[in-house]
């Protein structure tokens, strides 16, 4: 199984498959999704679902919004920063990307940010550097018309040291996000970040409307960084339903992780009926992002299977 961490460690894509240059455009404002009935779930597509296609060059990263719309009838997207490293601080590029999304009838929701340092570093200098490393992605998100960036809340030290450092790091980053009207979202990504109550304690201490969560259905391993529970290899797992319950009151997005499906089209390891019922009953009104990470299906097949599963379960919940 290839994880996002494997990808970050082994590659430095920057402008991989970007197809630059692009024509100049004006800033795009997010549009409302007019293609969705009131009773249907709001579904977005996380770019990691197509990471193999981008890595092998069969898909250009700049084409992601149009591919989401044209191939999957999904009109909201979540970007991955690792596909755009060379353009992180390029304002013109992000304005162009925003126009590409607008032309495709797609709303840009957030940027998933990895490998920019530990926001919970026990060393104040390193923590400050990590916070500042994220500024460019908040700026990019604003130019794209996103509402948020997703960050990792990693660090080191004792439980109390982590707690204190993350309050400082996340608090300072959220303060910068507030100035730009961009949210900072924490995803459960393994180790202490998958301890729902621990992370909620930090959220409460920071007490900023610009610091929230992006709960992932599948990342609840407490003993491994990045937190995947695929393959039953994790020896200590935070209860996924308890974790979702912990995070939902602060959620500004939900990551619908899938790995494999049974013959009936259900996720093989996760009870999507229970998970989506929790989301719906919480009055969550954001987007449910498809993040297919399996290997048995092709990426297009996995995305379509996940979309069908969400839509079918949602109907059953009505």
CORCOR-V379953 format. One record per residue. N is the residue number from 1. SS is DSSP state (alpha for helix, beta for strand, coil for the rest). PHI is phi in whole degrees, 0 to 359 (none if undefined). BURIAL is 1 if it has 9 or more other C-alpha atoms within 8 Angstrom, else 0. Layout:
n->(N:N)
ss->(SS:SS)
phi->(PHI:PHI)
burial->(BURIAL:BURIAL)
//
This chain:
n->(1:2:3:4:5:6:7:8:9:10:11:12:13:14:15:16:17:18:19:20:21:22:23:24:25:26:27:28:29:30:31:32:33:34:35:36:37:38:39:40:41:42:43:44:45:46:47:48:49:50:51:52:53:54:55:56:57:58:59:60:61:62:63:64:65:66:67:68:69:70:71:72:73:74:75:76:77:78:79:80:81:82:83:84:85:86:87:88:89:90:91:92:93:94:95:96:97:98:99:100:101:102:103:104:105:106:107:108:109:110:111:112:113:114:115:116:117:118:119:120:121:122:123:124:125:126:127:128:129:130:131:132:133:134:135:136:137:138:139:140:141:142:143:144:145:146:147:148:149:150:151:152:153:154:155:156:157:158:159:160:161:162:163:164:165:166:167:168:169:170:171:172:173:174:175:176:177:178:179:180:181:182:183:184:185:186:187:188:189:190:191:192:193:194:195:196:197:198:199:200:201:202:203:204:205:206:207:208:209:210:211:212:213:214:215:216:217:218:219:220:221:222:223:224:225:226:227:228:229:230:231:232:233:234:235:236:237:238:239:240:241:242:243:244:245:246:247:248:249:250:251:252:253:254:255:256:257:258:259:260:261:262:263:264:265:266:267:268:269:270:271:272:273:274:275:276:277:278:279:280:281:282:283:284:285:286:287:288:289:290:291:292:293:294:295:296:297:298:299:300:301:302:303:304:305:306:307:308:309:310:311:312:313:314:315:316:317:318)
ss->(coil:coil:coil:alpha:alpha:alpha:alpha:alpha:alpha:alpha:coil:coil:coil:coil:coil:coil:coil:coil:coil:coil:coil:coil:coil:coil:coil:coil:coil:coil:coil:coil:coil:coil:coil:coil:coil:coil:coil:coil:coil:coil:coil:coil:beta:beta:beta:beta:alpha:alpha:alpha:alpha:alpha:alpha:alpha:alpha:alpha:coil:coil:coil:coil:coil:alpha:alpha:alpha:alpha:alpha:alpha:alpha:alpha:alpha:alpha:alpha:alpha:coil:coil:coil:beta:beta:beta:beta:beta:alpha:alpha:alpha:alpha:alpha:alpha:alpha:coil:coil:coil:alpha:alpha:alpha:alpha:alpha:alpha:alpha:alpha:alpha:alpha:alpha:alpha:alpha:coil:coil:coil:beta:beta:beta:beta:beta:beta:coil:coil:coil:coil:coil:coil:coil:beta:coil:coil:coil:alpha:alpha:alpha:alpha:alpha:alpha:alpha:alpha:alpha:alpha:coil:alpha:alpha:alpha:alpha:alpha:alpha:alpha:alpha:alpha:alpha:coil:coil:coil:beta:beta:beta:beta:coil:coil:coil:beta:coil:coil:coil:alpha:alpha:alpha:alpha:alpha:alpha:alpha:alpha:alpha:alpha:alpha:alpha:alpha:alpha:alpha:alpha:alpha:alpha:alpha:alpha:alpha:alpha:coil:coil:beta:beta:beta:beta:coil:coil:coil:beta:alpha:alpha:alpha:alpha:coil:alpha:alpha:alpha:alpha:alpha:alpha:alpha:alpha:alpha:alpha:alpha:coil:coil:coil:coil:beta:beta:beta:beta:beta:beta:coil:coil:coil:coil:beta:coil:coil:coil:beta:coil:coil:coil:coil:alpha:alpha:alpha:coil:coil:coil:coil:beta:coil:coil:alpha:alpha:alpha:alpha:alpha:alpha:alpha:alpha:alpha:coil:coil:beta:beta:beta:beta:beta:beta:beta:beta:coil:coil:beta:coil:coil:coil:coil:coil:beta:coil:coil:coil:coil:alpha:alpha:alpha:alpha:alpha:alpha:alpha:alpha:alpha:alpha:coil:coil:coil:coil:coil:coil:beta:beta:beta:beta:beta:coil:coil:coil:coil:coil:coil:alpha:alpha:alpha:alpha:alpha:alpha:alpha:alpha:alpha:alpha:alpha:alpha:alpha:alpha:alpha:alpha:alpha:alpha:alpha:coil)
phi->(none:263:258:298:297:302:299:295:289:263:228:223:289:53:261:302:54:275:67:274:272:241:290:282:222:261:296:262:265:299:256:282:274:272:264:246:286:297:270:275:289:274:244:240:238:279:298:299:299:241:295:294:295:289:296:272:85:279:223:268:300:290:273:306:299:292:294:302:285:284:266:234:54:248:241:207:225:233:275:245:299:297:274:224:301:290:244:305:254:267:300:300:300:289:295:295:297:299:290:302:296:299:297:274:72:244:265:272:260:198:242:276:251:234:61:241:100:271:292:248:299:286:263:302:295:293:296:297:297:298:301:293:298:276:303:297:281:295:298:296:300:296:296:287:91:283:259:204:243:256:237:256:257:276:180:212:110:291:303:292:296:298:304:294:294:289:300:291:296:292:297:293:292:297:295:293:300:298:297:258:61:238:281:248:248:263:254:292:229:100:55:293:291:264:269:305:290:298:290:296:301:292:303:293:290:294:55:239:294:263:245:220:231:228:296:254:297:246:254:238:282:270:243:217:296:83:73:297:253:291:80:53:267:274:268:223:242:288:305:297:283:293:297:298:298:298:274:303:298:247:281:241:180:225:258:273:288:224:241:205:229:272:295:273:89:273:296:290:248:240:274:293:298:291:296:289:296:297:298:294:291:279:65:300:240:270:266:260:268:287:227:282:230:276:235:282:256:290:300:300:296:296:296:295:294:292:299:296:297:299:295:292:295:301:297:294:278:284)
burial->(0:0:0:0:0:0:1:1:0:0:0:0:1:1:1:1:1:1:0:0:0:0:0:0:0:0:1:1:0:1:0:0:0:0:0:0:0:0:0:1:1:0:1:1:1:1:1:1:1:1:0:0:1:1:0:0:1:0:1:1:1:1:0:1:1:1:1:1:1:0:0:1:0:1:1:1:1:1:1:1:1:1:1:1:1:0:1:1:1:0:0:0:1:1:1:1:1:1:1:1:1:1:0:1:1:1:1:1:1:1:1:1:1:0:0:0:1:1:1:1:1:1:0:0:0:1:1:1:1:1:1:1:1:1:1:1:1:1:1:1:1:1:1:1:1:1:1:1:1:1:1:1:1:1:1:1:0:0:0:0:1:1:1:0:1:1:1:1:1:1:1:1:1:1:1:1:1:1:0:1:1:1:1:1:1:1:1:1:1:1:1:1:1:1:1:1:0:1:1:1:0:1:1:0:0:1:0:1:0:1:1:1:1:1:1:1:1:1:1:1:1:1:1:1:1:1:1:1:1:0:0:0:0:1:0:0:1:1:0:1:0:1:1:1:1:1:1:1:0:0:1:1:1:1:1:1:1:1:1:1:1:0:0:0:0:1:1:0:0:0:0:1:0:0:1:1:1:1:1:0:0:0:0:1:0:0:1:1:1:1:1:1:1:1:0:0:0:0:1:0:0:1:1:1:1:1:1:0:1:1:1:0:1:1:0:0:0:0)
//
